[in-house]
Amino acid sequence: MAKIITNGTVVTAADTYQADLLIEDGRIAAIGHNLQADGAEVIDAQGCLVLPGGVDPHTHLDMPFGGTTTADDFETGTIAAAFGGTTTIIDFCLTNKGKPLQSAVETWHEKSAGKAVIDYGFHLMIGEINDAVLEELPHVMEKEGITSFKVFMAYKNVFQADDATLFRTMLTAKQHGALVMVHAENGDVIEYLVEQALAQGNTDPIYHALTRPPQAEGEATGRAIELTALADSQLYVVHVTCAEAANRIAEARQKGYRIWGETCPQYLVLDQSCLEKPDFEGAKYVWSPPLREKWNQDVLWNALKSGQLQTVGSDQCSFNFKGQKELGLGDFSKIPNGGPIIEDRMSILFSEGVKKGRLTANEFVNIVSTNAAKLFGLFPQKGTIAVGSDADIVIFDPNRERTLSVETHHMNVDYNAFEGMNVTGEPVSVLSRGEFVIRDKQFVGTPGSGKYLKRKRFASDNS
């Protein structure tokens, strides 16, 4: 059934204007005034912004980690994402050394099939490079439309790859048109610092931050950048937290290197003191890289404003406080790393960014949707409002105030990292390919309605 969204203010990365949208067959069919279509449902967006659906380039749903599995799967995680205005996610497919890449991809298809309520794609983790992997990669890219590879420089003896693997991945990515992503922390140094802390009896959650200092992130970021330059390849640095890393990215971009950076809402509004909360409450805020000293927040906001960081992902990786985070009682290194962020990403960015004058509404859209769609081969199908684009639409009330809380969120987890935070701006209704997923703040979607997205190959002129 055709739909017409009327009386709203359309906001894209480039423009802000009053117009109506005609939606037919899951796409935007026309943009204009006084649009007509036989039998069309009219949706009044009076007083609201009409935004392209959010693109979250960084999620971990139904992911095994540290002897447990994230609390949100592809059903609960995508429902929460939709409530927050996100209509596309790209999740990380973890591989196992010695096993075919395709088997890992199939595992992730099994996790997501019949569950997702919004569209989704996969990034592919690269933990080793050998002849078998090099031979298989082009086939996986072609068959699955997976055009981004992630390499971990941290989590020694779990995910961490050596520099040769990272470098060869970059060469392969350049050859085949893929974007390399790195978790940039010096895992070898961190491993040593963790061992030292535990040997000295320092076991509380705050030592998670103290053993992963910003210098370890800055060094790894710089190393990855120089390897990218050596390979004449392209790099996307995930979850940037601190000045040490943000400054390295800015310097590299000024040299003309093809480097992009992402930060996350938690690093923009929370700080290292959260890990010092009593009664093990600090464990709720254990993720990697860790929260930093508060002054880094201004550095990150300024980097987003100036375009030196281009995206905000959630790094959604939820573990319950009871029974999961508690695995690290008495040993901070055993606390599962991650937090529940997917639902509050866009509201926090709008409230703290647009409403506080740090970002324009157009910059906000660019950061939460358009840039990620461009970098990861989804634009203009996703990430904008244009004729022919998918009708992934958020009807967003820019003035509605609310308090973030575990009592009202939709994530399948027993705490909210932003508990008690007041925000202004909230999605009212959310459409995925022209069908309501959220309507008047109620879930009306269908598990399994989300489609798997095959993505285009990386093109630097696209970003």
C-alpha positions as CSV (number, residue, x, y, z in Angstrom):
1,M,0.0,0.0,0.0
2,A,1.3,3.4,-0.9
3,K,2.0,5.9,1.8
4,I,2.4,9.7,1.9
5,I,4.3,11.3,4.7
6,T,3.2,14.9,4.9
7,N,3.8,18.1,6.9
8,G,7.3,17.1,8.1
9,T,10.7,18.7,7.7
10,V,13.0,16.5,5.6
11,V,16.6,16.5,6.8
12,T,19.4,14.8,4.9
13,A,23.2,15.2,5.2
14,A,23.0,17.9,2.6
15,D,19.6,19.6,2.9
16,T,16.7,20.7,5.1
17,Y,13.4,21.4,3.5
18,Q,9.6,21.1,3.8
19,A,8.2,18.4,1.6
20,D,6.0,15.4,1.4
21,L,7.2,11.9,0.6
22,L,5.4,9.3,-1.6
23,I,6.4,5.7,-0.8
24,E,5.6,2.9,-3.2
25,D,6.9,-0.6,-3.3
26,G,9.3,-0.1,-0.5
27,R,11.0,2.9,-2.0
28,I,10.7,6.7,-2.1
29,A,8.7,7.3,-5.3
30,A,8.4,11.1,-5.2
31,I,9.3,14.1,-3.1
32,G,7.2,17.3,-3.5
33,H,4.1,19.1,-2.3
34,N,0.5,18.0,-2.4
35,L,1.4,14.6,-3.6
36,Q,-1.4,12.3,-4.6
37,A,-1.7,8.5,-4.9
38,D,-4.9,6.5,-5.1
39,G,-5.7,4.8,-1.8
40,A,-2.5,6.0,-0.2
41,E,-2.3,6.1,3.6
42,V,-1.5,9.6,4.7
43,I,0.9,9.9,7.7
44,D,1.0,13.3,9.4
45,A,4.5,14.3,10.5
46,Q,3.5,17.8,11.7
47,G,6.2,19.2,14.1
48,C,8.6,16.3,13.3
49,L,11.8,15.8,11.4
50,V,11.7,13.2,8.6
51,L,15.1,11.6,8.6
52,P,16.8,8.7,6.7
53,G,16.9,5.6,8.9
54,G,20.1,5.3,11.0
55,V,22.9,3.1,9.7
56,D,24.8,1.5,12.7
57,P,28.1,0.1,11.3
58,H,29.2,-1.6,14.5
59,T,27.1,-4.2,16.3
60,H,27.7,-7.6,18.0
61,L,24.5,-9.6,18.3
62,D,24.3,-13.2,19.5
63,M,28.1,-13.1,19.8
64,P,30.1,-15.5,21.9
65,F,32.7,-13.9,24.1
66,G,34.6,-14.7,27.3
67,G,32.7,-17.9,28.0
68,T,29.2,-16.4,27.5
69,T,27.1,-14.9,24.7
70,T,25.7,-11.4,24.3
71,A,22.3,-10.9,25.8
72,D,20.7,-9.4,22.6
73,D,20.2,-11.6,19.6
74,F,19.2,-10.5,16.1
75,E,15.5,-10.2,17.2
76,T,15.8,-8.2,20.5
77,G,18.8,-6.3,19.2
78,T,17.1,-5.1,15.9
79,I,13.9,-4.3,17.7
80,A,15.8,-2.1,20.1
81,A,17.7,-0.6,17.2
82,A,14.4,0.2,15.4
83,F,13.0,1.9,18.6
84,G,16.1,4.1,18.5
85,G,15.7,5.1,14.8
86,T,18.2,2.7,13.3
87,T,17.0,0.8,10.2
88,T,20.3,-0.9,9.1
89,I,23.0,-2.6,11.1
90,I,26.3,-4.2,10.0
91,D,27.2,-7.0,12.4
92,F,30.6,-8.6,12.9
93,C,30.9,-12.2,11.7
94,L,33.6,-13.9,13.8
95,T,35.8,-16.5,12.1
96,N,37.8,-19.4,13.5
97,K,41.4,-20.1,12.5
98,G,41.7,-23.2,10.3
99,K,38.1,-23.2,9.2
100,P,36.6,-21.9,5.9
101,L,35.4,-18.3,6.0
102,Q,32.2,-19.4,4.4
103,S,31.4,-21.6,7.4
104,A,31.6,-18.5,9.7
105,V,29.3,-16.5,7.4
106,E,26.8,-19.4,7.3
107,T,26.8,-19.4,11.1
108,W,25.9,-15.7,11.1
109,H,23.2,-16.3,8.6
110,E,21.7,-18.9,10.9
111,K,21.9,-16.5,13.9
112,S,20.0,-13.8,11.9
113,A,17.5,-15.8,9.8
114,G,13.9,-15.3,10.8
115,K,14.8,-12.8,13.5
116,A,15.9,-9.4,12.2
117,V,13.2,-6.8,12.0
118,I,15.4,-4.3,10.0
119,D,18.0,-4.8,7.2
120,Y,21.4,-6.0,8.1
121,G,24.8,-6.9,6.6
122,F,28.0,-8.5,7.9
123,H,31.6,-7.5,8.3
124,L,34.1,-10.4,8.2
125,M,36.8,-10.8,10.9
126,I,40.2,-11.8,9.5
127,G,42.3,-13.7,12.1
128,E,44.8,-15.3,9.9
129,I,46.1,-14.8,6.3
130,N,47.3,-17.9,4.4
131,D,46.8,-19.3,0.9
132,A,43.4,-20.8,1.8
133,V,42.1,-17.5,3.2
134,L,43.5,-15.5,0.3
135,E,41.9,-17.9,-2.2
136,E,38.5,-17.8,-0.5
137,L,38.2,-14.1,0.2
138,P,37.2,-13.0,-3.3
139,H,34.6,-15.7,-3.5
140,V,33.0,-14.6,-0.2
141,M,33.0,-11.0,-1.3
142,E,31.3,-12.0,-4.6
143,K,28.8,-14.5,-3.1
144,E,27.9,-12.7,0.1
145,G,28.5,-9.0,-0.7
146,I,30.8,-8.7,2.3
147,T,33.1,-5.8,1.4
148,S,34.7,-5.0,4.8
149,F,37.2,-7.0,6.8
150,K,38.0,-6.5,10.5
151,V,41.3,-7.1,12.1
152,F,41.9,-7.1,15.9
153,M,45.1,-5.6,17.2
154,A,44.1,-6.5,20.7
155,Y,42.6,-9.5,22.7
156,K,45.8,-11.5,22.7
157,N,45.3,-15.2,22.3
158,V,41.7,-14.7,21.5
159,F,41.2,-12.4,18.4
160,Q,44.5,-10.6,18.0
161,A,46.3,-10.8,14.6
162,D,49.9,-10.0,14.0
163,D,51.1,-7.1,11.9
164,A,51.9,-9.3,8.9
165,T,48.3,-10.5,8.9
166,L,47.0,-6.9,9.1
167,F,49.3,-5.8,6.3
168,R,48.4,-8.7,4.0
169,T,44.8,-8.0,4.7
170,M,45.3,-4.4,3.6
171,L,47.0,-5.5,0.4
172,T,44.1,-7.9,-0.4
173,A,41.5,-5.3,0.4
174,K,43.2,-2.8,-2.0
175,Q,43.2,-5.5,-4.7
176,H,39.6,-6.5,-4.3
177,G,37.9,-3.3,-3.3
178,A,37.3,-3.9,0.4
179,L,37.6,-1.6,3.5
180,V,39.8,-2.8,6.3
181,M,38.6,-2.1,9.9
182,V,40.8,-2.2,12.9
183,H,40.3,-2.5,16.6
184,A,43.4,-0.4,17.4
185,E,45.0,-1.2,20.8
186,N,48.4,-2.7,21.5
187,G,47.3,-6.1,22.7
188,D,50.8,-7.3,23.7
189,V,51.4,-4.3,26.0
190,I,47.9,-4.6,27.4
191,E,48.4,-8.3,28.2
192,Y,51.6,-7.4,30.2
193,L,49.9,-4.6,32.1
194,V,46.9,-6.8,33.0
195,E,49.2,-9.5,34.3
196,Q,51.1,-6.9,36.4
197,A,47.9,-5.5,37.8
198,L,46.5,-8.9,38.8
199,A,49.8,-9.9,40.3
200,Q,49.7,-6.8,42.5
201,G,46.1,-7.7,43.7
202,N,44.5,-4.9,41.6
203,T,41.3,-6.7,40.6
204,D,38.5,-4.0,40.5
205,P,36.8,-2.9,37.3
206,I,38.8,0.4,37.2
207,Y,41.9,-1.5,36.4
208,H,40.3,-2.5,33.1
209,A,40.8,1.1,32.1
210,L,44.2,1.6,33.8
211,T,45.7,-1.4,32.0
212,R,44.4,-0.2,28.6
213,P,45.9,3.3,28.6
214,P,45.2,5.8,25.8
215,Q,48.8,5.5,24.6
216,A,48.2,1.8,23.7
217,E,45.3,3.0,21.5
218,G,47.2,5.9,20.0
219,E,50.2,3.7,19.2
220,A,48.2,1.0,17.5
221,T,46.2,3.5,15.5
222,G,49.4,5.1,14.3
223,R,50.9,1.7,13.4
224,A,47.7,0.7,11.5
225,I,47.8,4.0,9.6
226,E,51.4,3.7,8.5
227,L,50.8,0.1,7.4
228,T,47.8,1.3,5.4
229,A,50.0,4.0,3.7
230,L,52.7,1.4,3.0
231,A,50.0,-0.9,1.4
232,D,48.4,2.1,-0.4
233,S,45.2,0.8,1.0
234,Q,42.2,2.1,3.0
235,L,41.4,1.9,6.7
236,Y,38.5,2.5,9.0
237,V,39.4,2.7,12.7
238,V,36.5,1.6,14.9
239,H,35.5,3.0,18.3
240,V,38.0,5.9,18.7
241,T,38.0,7.0,22.3
242,C,40.8,9.5,22.9
243,A,42.9,12.4,21.7
244,E,45.9,10.1,21.1
245,A,44.0,8.1,18.4
246,A,41.8,11.0,17.0
247,N,44.9,13.1,16.5
248,R,46.7,10.3,14.6
249,I,43.7,10.0,12.3
250,A,43.4,13.7,11.7
251,E,47.2,13.9,10.8
252,A,46.9,11.0,8.4
253,R,43.9,12.5,6.6
254,Q,45.8,15.8,6.2
255,K,48.5,13.8,4.5
256,G,45.9,12.4,2.1
257,Y,45.8,8.9,3.5
258,R,42.5,7.0,3.0
259,I,41.7,6.8,6.7
260,W,38.3,7.1,8.4
261,G,37.3,7.0,12.0
262,E,34.3,6.0,14.1
263,T,33.5,6.9,17.7
264,C,30.6,5.8,19.9
265,P,28.0,7.5,22.1
266,Q,29.5,6.1,25.3
267,Y,32.8,7.9,24.7
268,L,31.0,11.1,24.0
269,V,29.0,11.3,27.3
270,L,30.5,8.8,29.8
271,D,34.0,8.8,31.3
272,Q,36.5,6.7,33.2
273,S,35.0,7.5,36.6
274,C,32.1,5.2,35.8
275,L,34.4,2.2,36.4
276,E,35.0,3.4,39.9
277,K,31.4,2.9,41.0
278,P,31.1,0.8,44.2
279,D,29.8,-2.7,44.7
280,F,31.2,-3.9,41.4
281,E,28.8,-1.5,39.5
282,G,31.8,-0.3,37.5
283,A,31.7,-3.6,35.7
284,K,28.7,-2.4,33.8
285,Y,31.0,0.1,32.0
286,V,33.8,-2.4,31.0
287,W,34.3,-2.5,27.3
288,S,37.3,-2.0,25.0
289,P,38.8,0.4,24.4
290,P,37.8,1.7,27.9
291,L,36.1,4.9,28.8
292,R,38.6,7.8,29.1
293,E,39.2,10.8,31.2
294,K,36.4,13.3,30.6
295,W,38.4,15.9,28.7
296,N,38.7,13.5,25.7
297,Q,35.0,14.1,25.1
298,D,35.6,17.6,23.7
299,V,38.3,16.2,21.4
300,L,35.9,13.6,20.0
301,W,33.0,16.1,19.5
302,N,35.4,18.5,17.7
303,A,36.7,15.7,15.5
304,L,33.1,14.8,14.5
305,K,32.3,18.5,13.8
306,S,35.4,19.0,11.7
307,G,34.9,15.8,9.8
308,Q,38.1,14.1,11.1
309,L,35.8,11.4,12.5
310,Q,33.0,10.4,10.2
311,T,30.7,8.0,11.9
312,V,29.2,7.0,15.3
313,G,28.6,3.3,15.7
314,S,27.0,1.8,18.8
315,D,29.5,-1.1,19.4
316,Q,26.4,-2.8,20.8
317,C,27.6,-5.8,22.8
318,S,25.3,-6.3,25.7
319,F,25.9,-8.5,28.8
320,N,23.7,-8.7,31.8
321,F,25.1,-7.4,35.0
322,K,23.8,-10.4,36.9
323,G,25.3,-13.6,35.9
324,Q,27.4,-12.3,33.0
325,K,29.4,-9.2,34.1
326,E,29.7,-10.9,37.4
327,L,31.9,-13.5,35.8
328,G,34.7,-11.0,36.5
329,L,34.1,-10.6,40.3
330,G,37.5,-10.6,41.8
331,D,39.3,-10.5,38.4
332,F,38.5,-7.5,36.1
333,S,40.1,-9.4,33.1
334,K,37.2,-11.9,33.2
335,I,34.5,-9.3,32.9
336,P,32.8,-9.7,29.5
337,N,33.6,-6.6,27.4
338,G,30.7,-4.7,26.0
339,G,27.6,-2.6,26.7
340,P,24.0,-2.1,25.6
341,I,24.1,1.0,23.3
342,I,22.1,0.2,20.1
343,E,18.8,1.8,21.2
344,D,20.1,5.1,22.5
345,R,22.7,5.9,19.8
346,M,20.7,8.4,17.8
347,S,18.9,10.1,20.6
348,I,22.1,10.8,22.5
349,L,23.8,12.2,19.3
350,F,20.8,14.4,18.6
351,S,20.4,15.6,22.2
352,E,24.0,16.2,23.0
353,G,25.0,17.2,19.5
354,V,22.2,19.1,17.7
355,K,20.4,20.4,20.8
356,K,23.6,21.6,22.5
357,G,24.9,23.3,19.3
358,R,27.8,21.0,18.7
359,L,26.4,19.7,15.4
360,T,23.9,20.9,12.8
361,A,21.0,18.6,12.0
362,N,22.6,17.8,8.7
363,E,25.9,16.9,10.3
364,F,23.9,14.6,12.7
365,V,22.3,12.8,9.7
366,N,25.7,12.4,8.0
367,I,27.3,11.0,11.2
368,V,24.5,8.5,12.2
369,S,23.5,7.4,8.7
370,T,24.9,8.8,5.4
371,N,28.7,8.4,6.0
372,A,28.4,4.8,7.1
373,A,26.1,4.0,4.1
374,K,28.7,5.5,1.8
375,L,31.8,3.8,3.4
376,F,30.2,0.4,3.5
377,G,28.7,0.2,0.0
378,L,25.0,0.9,0.8
379,F,24.5,4.4,-0.6
380,P,22.2,5.6,-2.0
381,Q,20.0,2.6,-1.3
382,K,20.5,3.5,2.4
383,G,21.6,6.6,4.2
384,T,19.5,9.3,2.5
385,I,16.1,10.5,1.4
386,A,16.0,10.5,-2.4
387,V,13.8,9.2,-5.1
388,G,14.7,5.6,-5.7
389,S,16.2,5.1,-2.2
390,D,14.8,2.5,0.2
391,A,12.0,4.1,2.2
392,D,13.9,3.7,5.5
393,I,12.3,6.7,7.3
394,V,12.4,8.0,10.9
395,I,9.7,10.4,12.0
396,F,11.6,12.1,14.8
397,D,10.2,14.5,17.4
398,P,13.1,17.0,18.0
399,N,11.5,18.4,21.2
400,R,10.3,15.4,23.1
401,E,12.1,14.9,26.4
402,R,12.6,11.7,28.2
403,T,14.9,9.9,30.6
404,L,17.0,6.9,29.4
405,S,16.4,3.9,31.7
406,V,16.4,0.1,31.9
407,E,12.8,0.5,32.9
408,T,11.8,1.8,29.5
409,H,14.4,0.5,27.0
410,H,13.8,-2.5,24.8
411,M,17.3,-4.2,24.9
412,N,17.3,-7.6,26.5
413,V,19.6,-6.6,29.3
414,D,19.3,-5.8,33.0
415,Y,20.9,-2.3,33.0
416,N,21.2,0.8,30.9
417,A,24.6,2.4,30.5
418,F,23.0,5.8,30.4
419,E,20.6,5.3,33.3
420,G,19.0,8.6,34.4
421,M,20.3,10.7,31.5
422,N,17.8,13.2,30.1
423,V,17.7,13.5,26.4
424,T,15.7,15.7,24.0
425,G,14.6,14.2,20.7
426,E,13.0,10.8,20.1
427,P,11.9,8.6,17.2
428,V,8.1,8.4,17.0
429,S,7.6,6.1,14.1
430,V,10.1,4.2,12.0
431,L,9.7,2.6,8.6
432,S,11.9,0.0,7.0
433,R,11.4,-0.2,3.2
434,G,8.1,1.5,3.5
435,E,6.6,-0.7,6.3
436,F,6.2,0.4,9.9
437,V,8.4,-1.3,12.4
438,I,7.7,1.3,15.1
439,R,4.4,3.2,15.0
440,D,3.7,5.9,17.5
441,K,6.4,4.4,19.8
442,Q,4.9,0.8,19.6
443,F,6.6,-2.1,17.9
444,V,4.5,-3.3,14.9
445,G,7.2,-5.1,13.0
446,T,7.7,-8.8,12.2
447,P,10.8,-10.8,13.1
448,G,12.3,-12.0,9.9
449,S,11.2,-9.1,7.8
450,G,14.7,-7.6,7.8
451,K,16.7,-8.4,4.7
452,Y,20.3,-9.4,4.4
453,L,22.2,-6.7,2.4
454,K,24.8,-7.5,-0.2
455,R,27.1,-4.5,-0.3
456,K,29.0,-2.8,-3.1
457,R,32.8,-2.8,-3.1
458,F,34.6,0.0,-1.5
459,A,35.1,3.2,-3.5
460,S,37.1,6.0,-2.0
461,D,35.2,8.6,-4.1
462,N,32.0,7.4,-2.4
463,S,32.9,8.7,1.0
